């Protein structure tokens, strides 16, 4: 199993920024996918961003339309972490953010669905006030 731990969540006013981090242990993802999903109360878990790599090299990244241009997903190979830099936050970004990973490197459309990822963190709360 892969253990994933998210950190960096908190409360911020609209227009502010936060940086989330996901630390992976148990396996090294030289090949695979790591991404971010979020879930607001009463809503289904939604895709936010993901990155795939092969032999330790990232070869593509994807973003949900709702966060494109505001969020950036990054990978730190040395620390074995994946980050999510969030800028110009909006109240509708309020949710629990989950880090997810899978060694199978899913293709579309599974790449954008929770079912495409086997390993999940516990989540970190992000609250954006208006």
C-alpha positions in Angstrom: 0.0 0.0 0.0 1.0 3.6 -0.5 0.5 6.0 2.4 -0.5 9.5 1.5 -0.6 12.5 3.9 -1.9 15.9 2.9 -1.0 19.1 4.6 -1.3 22.9 4.1 -5.1 23.4 4.3 -6.6 26.2 6.2 -8.8 29.3 6.0 -8.3 32.2 3.7 -10.3 35.1 2.3 -11.3 35.2 -1.3 -8.4 36.2 -3.6 -5.9 34.6 -1.3 -3.5 31.7 -1.8 -2.7 28.4 -0.2 -0.2 25.7 -1.0 -1.1 22.1 -0.3 1.4 19.2 -0.1 1.0 15.5 -0.4 3.7 13.2 1.0 3.9 9.7 -0.3 5.5 6.8 1.5 5.7 3.0 1.1 6.4 3.2 -2.6 8.3 5.5 -5.0 6.3 6.6 -7.9 8.8 6.5 -10.7 5.9 5.5 -12.8 2.3 6.3 -12.1 0.0 9.2 -11.4 -0.7 11.5 -8.5 -3.6 13.9 -8.4 -5.9 16.1 -6.4 -9.6 15.8 -5.9 -12.0 17.8 -3.7 -15.3 17.2 -2.1 -17.7 19.8 -0.7 -20.6 18.9 1.6 -23.5 17.4 -0.3 -21.5 17.0 -3.5 -19.6 14.3 -5.2 -15.8 14.1 -5.2 -14.5 16.1 -8.1 -11.3 16.1 -10.1 -9.0 19.1 -9.6 -5.6 18.3 -11.1 -3.3 15.4 -11.9 0.2 14.6 -13.2 1.6 11.5 -14.8 5.2 10.5 -15.2 7.3 7.7 -16.6 10.8 6.7 -15.3 10.8 9.6 -12.9 9.9 12.3 -15.5 6.6 14.1 -15.6 5.1 14.0 -19.1 1.7 15.6 -18.8 -0.6 17.5 -16.4 -4.3 18.2 -16.5 -6.6 20.6 -14.7 -10.3 20.9 -14.2 -11.8 23.8 -16.0 -12.9 25.4 -12.8 -9.3 25.8 -11.5 -7.3 26.2 -14.8 -5.1 29.2 -14.7 -5.4 29.5 -10.9 -4.0 26.2 -9.6 -0.7 24.5 -10.3 0.3 20.9 -9.6 4.0 20.2 -9.0 6.2 17.2 -8.0 9.3 17.3 -5.9 11.2 14.1 -6.7 13.7 14.5 -3.9 11.0 14.8 -1.2 8.6 12.4 -2.9 5.8 14.9 -2.6 3.2 16.4 -4.9 2.0 20.0 -4.3 -1.0 22.0 -5.3 -0.4 25.7 -5.5 -3.8 27.5 -5.3 -4.1 31.2 -6.2 -7.0 33.6 -6.5 -9.1 31.3 -4.3 -12.9 31.6 -4.5 -15.6 30.6 -2.0 -16.6 27.8 -4.4 -13.1 26.3 -3.8 -14.1 25.5 -0.3 -13.9 21.7 0.2 -11.9 18.9 1.6 -8.9 18.3 -0.7 -7.7 14.7 -1.2 -4.4 13.5 -2.6 -4.7 10.3 -4.7 -2.2 8.0 -6.4 -2.0 4.9 -8.5 0.9 3.0 -10.2 -1.3 1.9 -13.1 -1.2 5.3 -14.8 -4.8 5.5 -15.9 -5.8 7.0 -19.2 -8.8 9.2 -19.9 -11.5 9.1 -18.8 -10.4 7.2 -15.7 -7.6 9.8 -15.2 -10.3 12.3 -14.2 -12.4 10.0 -12.0 -11.9 8.8 -8.4 -12.2 5.3 -9.6 -8.9 5.6 -11.5 -7.0 6.0 -8.2 -6.4 3.2 -5.7 -4.6 5.1 -2.9 -6.0 8.1 -1.0 -5.0 10.4 1.8 -7.2 11.5 4.7 -7.9 14.9 3.2 -7.2 18.5 4.3 -9.9 21.2 4.7 -9.7 24.4 2.6 -12.1 27.1 3.5 -12.4 30.3 1.5 -14.5 33.2 2.9 -16.1 35.9 0.8 
